[in-house]
Amino acid sequence: MPQAPTSYKYFSAVIILLLIGIGAYVYLSNIKPKPLVSGAVLVLPVKIVTPKSITDVDTQWNAYAAMDVLIHQLTLGVSYPQLQAEDVINITSRLDKTDNVTSSDINKIMAISGAVLVIESSINISDNQYQLTYTLHDQNQSDTSTVSAASIEQVIQLTAKLITNILNPNNKKLAKEYHSRLHSAQLIQAITLSQQGDLLGAEKLLAEVIQNSPNNLLASRLLGNIQLQQHQFEQLDSTLAAAINTAERLSEHRELAQLRLLLAQSYVETNKIEQALGVLNLAKTNAAKVKDWLTLGYISQLAGVINQRIGRNNDAREQFKKAIEYHQMMGYPIGQNQALNDLAELEVVEFNYPQAYRLINRSYELIAHRGLNDLENTTFKIMSNIENKMQHR
């Protein structure tokens, strides 16, 4: 048989090599981890496991304080905004149990919070060293690593540095020293009592925390929340006046924003509408300085409610839209749902039923099947009301 021409053999070899290369590229593309999309990061409470035989463990540390410090030691940049300790506590309180977090719990936490990354971690003692094992959970995979150091504080700092290098490798900022207000055992107990509905017990403990630590602004704000729920407006004014004064002295802009939001809520309850709007403007400035998108979202939402109450519907509409945008920046479905519901109800007031229905349908789709049954039920009721009005117009 005559031999194939040399050019034909060369062409065949090139085709074979090209096919091999394409196959290798497809294979490597499939096994290569997908880059993490930008979005919110949620740090879970840090489990601290210590053998009973060891008695010299630093007793100031608890799961919430360790979580809070880790959050503040991370410098992840604008692509990965972080949920704060209180946000995490509120989100995890929706779980049936929080002692042992399962993979299904992680999925539920992601669904509730909208976070693209959940950081789960635990600290134990081995060979006179503190070991922190952390797992980075995203939608596609979970990666686990372990860090060791001579103290809990050091092991948290090292962990924060490693995670920062993974998510924000070009970071040039140094993590600032941070002391968590959640180190207080009484404060943790007060949060637990409040979640269980024992507001009087929580109020008593928070008052004790503030008396012993006047600079604990978190305790002041939690006490203020309870006083607002119980309509104790005189006590609330006193609590917030002292806390705002302290926050201004300490230049605590995040706390100032949340304290002023709480003050504005109390003004709304007592029909001091113009004062409420003025305080919200100050709160907005404070929140913007620290890029606290969730608080900015709630500030805008309350501003929308106030403007609608006094008949400024166009201004209300713009504020509700801003609230939605701020919550979208965090991917936070709860905040988006609440602002979309408010906006839909505003459109009902103006008889714009088709737009109202589009908004409420979007709101319902956002929170359906996330385990947010209370919000799902509320949204469904608004949707049914709009459907009834559309049928009888």
C-alpha positions, 0 to 999 in steps of 0.5 A: 500500500502506498504511504500517505504523504508527509503533509497528511501525517503532519496534519493528522498529528496536529488535529490529534494534539489539538483534540487532546488539548481541548479535552485537557482544557475542558477537564481542567475547567471542570475540576478547577474550583470556581471563583467565589462571586462577590457578596456578603460574608457571614461568620458564625459563632466560634465554638470554644472547646476546652478539656475539663482538665485544663483550668487556665483558659482565658475566661473572657472568651465566648463563642460570640466574642470570638466571632465578633473579634474575627469579623472585625479582624477581617479586611475583605474589601468592598466585594465582600461586605460582612454581616455584623455580630448582631445580624448573625445572632438574629439570623441564627436564632431562626435555626431550630438549634445552633449548637451543632451546625449541619450542612443543611443548616449552612444552606439555610443560613445562606438562604436566610442571609443571602451570604455567598460565604459562611465561615464556620470555626472552632477553637480547642487546645492541643499540646499547649497551643490553641488550634482554630479550625475553620471551614469556608462554605460557599455554594460550590464547596467547603475548604477546611484549614487549621491555625495554631497560636499561643493564645485565643487572640493570636489564633483569631488574628492569624486566621483573619489574616489567612482568610483576608489573603484568600478573599482580598489578596491585594489588601494593604490595610492592617487589622485594627485592635478590637475589643468586643463588647460581647465579652460580657457574660451578662450581655450574652445572657441578656440576649438569650433572655430577650430571644426567649421573650423574658424582656424584664429579665433581659432589661435588668441584666442590661442595666447592670452591664451599663452600670458596670461598663458605661461605654458598652454601647451595644448593651445600651442599644439593646436596652433601648430596643426593649424600652421601645417595645414596652413603650417606656419612652422617658426611660428610652430618651434617657438611655439613648441620650447617654449612649449617643453622647458616649458614641460621639465621644468615641467616634463610633459611627456604626453605633451612632447610626443604629442609636439614631435609627432607634431614636427616630423610631421612638419619635415616630411612635410619639408623633414627632415626625419632623424630628424623626426625619432630622435624626434619620439624616444624621444617622444616614451620614454616620452609616455611610462613613462605615459603609453599613449598608444594612443600617442604611437600608433600614434608615431609608425604609423608615424614611419612606414610611414617615414620608408616606405618613405625611403625604409625601408619596414621591419622596416615600417611593424614592426612599423605599427604592433606596432601601431595596438597593442598599439591601441588594448590596448585601444580598439580604433577602429579609430587608429587600422583602420588607422594603418591597412590601412597603413599596407595593402597599404605597402603589396600592394607596395610589391605585397603581395596582399592576405595579403593586402586583409586580412588586409584591410578586417579586417580593414573594419570589425573593423569600419563598422556600427560604424558611422565612415562613413569617415573612412569606405569610405576610407577603402572601396576605398583601398579595391576596389583598392586591389581587382582590382590589384588581378584581373589583376595580 
